[in-house]
């Protein structure tokens, strides 16, 4: 309605970053700003991918944040408990401090901490962040673990294959291929 929306976008590494870049290409910075880009603390490729993409103007205006991941590749499941707790604590602080009005994510596990932190702050009345989750294009038959965890707390749950709507027609929205 003519107002600016403070927006946070989470970039996972690899294919998640490529999908998010395609998703953001049509984002109007006059409406969705200020913008915050968040990445995993050990992600060494996403910033370069974003800077080499068609959204470089957006990147120049964005503030970058690093978020602790819930789990690193090849990390033991036992130690994942501790890193997940730490990720959640940090994500809560980041969401509380930045208070985005919109949080956009597309599948990497670390976005779970951000989304649940935003959800908790919404429930407590301390913030109002709308959570938009876009399931990865490669998910054609079923939801990812991240998708299953975020299905019931996201404000918009978007899939890119019509068959996935059948899994929960009241919560899942198909709008075609978006990234």
N, C-alpha and C positions, 0 to 999 in steps of 0.2 A: 504493500500500500504506500509506495513512495519512500519508505524508510529503509535505512541501511541495516543489514543483518550481519552481526559479528559472527564470522564463520571459521570453524576449525576443520581441517582436512587431515586425515591420517593416511600416510603413505606407507604401505608395507613394502618389503623389498621385492625385487624381481618382477614377476607378472602382475602383482597387485599394483605396483607403481605405474606400470605401463597402462593398465586399465584405468587407474585414477586420472592419469594425464589426459586420456581420451575423454573421460567423463567431464573433466573440468574445462575443456576447450570452449564450451559455449557459455561458461559462467560469466555473468555480467558483474564486473567489479564495481560499477556504480551502485549496485544494489547489495552485493555480497562483500562487504568490507567493514571494518578491517578484516584481514584474512590471516589465519595462523596455519602454518604447515607443521605437522608433527611427524617424526620418524623414530624408529627404534634407535636406541643409543649406540648400537654397534653397526648400524646400517651405513655402509661406506659408498653405496652406489646411487641411492635415490636422489640425493641433491644434484649430482651430475646429470642424471637422467632428466630431472625436471628442468635444469638450466639449459639442456640441449634440446628441449622440446618446444612445442608451439605455445606453451603457457609461460614463456620467460618474462613477459610483462607482468603477469600475475606474481611470479616468483620474486621479482624485484620489489614488489610492494608487500610481500608476506614477511611475517616474523616466523622464524624457524625455532622449533622446540624439539628436544630429544627426550624420548620416553623410554624407561627401562622396559625391556621385553619380559613377557611371562616365561618364555622358554627360548633358549638358543638351539640352533640345529645341533643334534647329537648330545644335548644335555641330558643327564640322567633324570628319570621321572621323580626320584626322591628329592633332588635339589630343586626341581621345578616348583615344589610347594613353597619354598622360601623365596625364590625369585618372583613368583606370582604374587605373594603377599607384598613384597617390596614394590612391584609394579603397580599394584592397586593403591598403595599408600601414595606413591608419587603421582599417579593419575588423578587421584582425588584432589591433591594439592593443585595440580595443574588446572583442572577443570574449575575448582573453587576460585583460584586466583584469576584466571582468564575469563571465566563465565561466558563462553560462547553461546550465541542464541541458536546456532545450528552446528551440528557435528555430523560430518559426512565420512563414512568409512566403507570399505569394500572387502573385508574378509580376513586380514591377518589377525592372528590371535591377540596381539597387543592391543588392538582396538577394543577388545572386550573390557579391559580395565578402564579405559576412557569412557565407554558407553555405560558401564555399571556405575561409575562415579557420577556421571551426569544424571543418570536415573535416580540415584540416591539423593543427590542435591535437589532434584525436582520434587521428590517425595517429601523431603524436609522443608520445602518451600524456600530454599536458599538460592535457587536459580531456576531458570526456565530455558533449558536447552532442548531443542527438537533433534532427535536422533534419526538420521537417515542411513539405512544400511542397504548397500547394493551388493547382492550376491554375485560372486565371480562368474564370468561368462562360461568358464569350464564346468560349472555345476549344472549338468543337464538332467540328471536323474534324481538327485536328492540334494539336501542342504548340507553345507559344510558344518563342521563342529561349531565354528564361530557363528554361523547363521542360526543353528539350533539354539545356541546360548542367547542370542540377541532377538530372536523372533518375537518374544512377548514383551520386550521392553522398548523396542524401537517404535518411533512414531510412524515411520514409513519403512516398509520392508519390500525392496524391489528385486525382482528376479528377471533374468534375461531369456528365459525359456518358458513358454506358456504351460507346459506340463507341470511345472513346479507349483503353480497356483493351486492345483488339486490337493497339495499337502495341507494347506490351511487357507481356504478361500477368503475367510474373514480378515486375515492378517497380511496375506501376501498379495502384492500387486505386480502385474506384468505390464510393462509399457514398451516392450520391444527391446532390441539390442541397444544398450546405451554406452557400452565401452568396448 
